Amino acid sequence: MPAAPHGADLLAVLARQPGQNPPQAAKLAVACLLAATDHLFDAQEDDRLAYALAQILTHADLTAAQSTEWPTPMAPAFRTGGPGPVPALTKTLAIVARYPA
């Protein structure tokens, strides 16, 4: 699934640009993490998505309320263990937490 790592890289670049829509970019990153697939992340997709999310979360146009909404769609995956690779979600959240806002 080369779209995940390349998409994450693109989101990271776009997130640093003015005039972008940070909440929409965060939704795209989360959708990538939750994609129903049997592909195991093997090209640092989780790291790259975490970096993209960190860039998104530090975007000047993101409000405080918006900065806490983006993980909401992941809650069912944590509760049920799917869809998507739950370990990657956990690692992604841990990496994002290390980036200062």
Contacts in CASP RR format, 6 or more apart in sequence:
PFRMAT RR
TARGET T0000
AUTHOR 0000-0000-0000
METHOD contacts of the structure
MODEL  1
MPAAPHGADLLAVLARQPGQNPPQAAKLAVACLLAATDHLFDAQEDDRLA
YALAQILTHADLTAAQSTEWPTPMAPAFRTGGPGPVPALTKTLAIVARYP
A
1 35 0 8 1.000
1 37 0 8 1.000
1 39 0 8 1.000
1 45 0 8 1.000
2 43 0 8 1.000
3 32 0 8 1.000
4 32 0 8 1.000
4 35 0 8 1.000
4 39 0 8 1.000
4 41 0 8 1.000
4 43 0 8 1.000
4 45 0 8 1.000
4 48 0 8 1.000
4 49 0 8 1.000
5 43 0 8 1.000
5 44 0 8 1.000
5 45 0 8 1.000
5 48 0 8 1.000
7 32 0 8 1.000
7 52 0 8 1.000
8 29 0 8 1.000
8 32 0 8 1.000
8 45 0 8 1.000
8 48 0 8 1.000
8 49 0 8 1.000
8 51 0 8 1.000
8 52 0 8 1.000
9 48 0 8 1.000
9 52 0 8 1.000
11 25 0 8 1.000
11 28 0 8 1.000
11 29 0 8 1.000
11 49 0 8 1.000
11 52 0 8 1.000
11 55 0 8 1.000
11 56 0 8 1.000
12 48 0 8 1.000
12 51 0 8 1.000
12 52 0 8 1.000
12 55 0 8 1.000
14 20 0 8 1.000
14 25 0 8 1.000
15 22 0 8 1.000
15 25 0 8 1.000
15 52 0 8 1.000
15 55 0 8 1.000
15 56 0 8 1.000
15 58 0 8 1.000
15 59 0 8 1.000
16 55 0 8 1.000
16 59 0 8 1.000
18 60 0 8 1.000
18 61 0 8 1.000
19 61 0 8 1.000
20 59 0 8 1.000
20 61 0 8 1.000
21 61 0 8 1.000
22 56 0 8 1.000
22 57 0 8 1.000
22 59 0 8 1.000
22 61 0 8 1.000
22 62 0 8 1.000
22 66 0 8 1.000
23 62 0 8 1.000
23 66 0 8 1.000
23 69 0 8 1.000
23 70 0 8 1.000
25 52 0 8 1.000
25 56 0 8 1.000
25 59 0 8 1.000
26 53 0 8 1.000
26 56 0 8 1.000
26 57 0 8 1.000
26 66 0 8 1.000
26 69 0 8 1.000
26 70 0 8 1.000
27 70 0 8 1.000
27 73 0 8 1.000
29 49 0 8 1.000
29 52 0 8 1.000
29 53 0 8 1.000
29 56 0 8 1.000
29 70 0 8 1.000
30 70 0 8 1.000
30 71 0 8 1.000
30 73 0 8 1.000
30 74 0 8 1.000
31 73 0 8 1.000
32 45 0 8 1.000
32 49 0 8 1.000
33 46 0 8 1.000
33 49 0 8 1.000
33 74 0 8 1.000
33 84 0 8 1.000
33 85 0 8 1.000
33 88 0 8 1.000
33 89 0 8 1.000
33 92 0 8 1.000
34 73 0 8 1.000
34 74 0 8 1.000
34 77 0 8 1.000
34 83 0 8 1.000
34 84 0 8 1.000
35 83 0 8 1.000
35 84 0 8 1.000
36 83 0 8 1.000
36 84 0 8 1.000
37 84 0 8 1.000
40 85 0 8 1.000
41 85 0 8 1.000
41 88 0 8 1.000
45 88 0 8 1.000
46 85 0 8 1.000
46 88 0 8 1.000
46 91 0 8 1.000
46 92 0 8 1.000
46 95 0 8 1.000
47 91 0 8 1.000
47 95 0 8 1.000
49 88 0 8 1.000
49 92 0 8 1.000
50 91 0 8 1.000
50 92 0 8 1.000
50 93 0 8 1.000
50 94 0 8 1.000
50 95 0 8 1.000
50 96 0 8 1.000
51 95 0 8 1.000
53 70 0 8 1.000
53 92 0 8 1.000
53 96 0 8 1.000
54 95 0 8 1.000
54 96 0 8 1.000
54 98 0 8 1.000
54 99 0 8 1.000
56 62 0 8 1.000
56 70 0 8 1.000
57 67 0 8 1.000
57 70 0 8 1.000
57 96 0 8 1.000
57 99 0 8 1.000
57 101 0 8 1.000
58 99 0 8 1.000
58 100 0 8 1.000
58 101 0 8 1.000
67 101 0 8 1.000
71 93 0 8 1.000
74 89 0 8 1.000
76 82 0 8 1.000
77 83 0 8 1.000
77 84 0 8 1.000
77 86 0 8 1.000
77 89 0 8 1.000
78 86 0 8 1.000
78 89 0 8 1.000
END
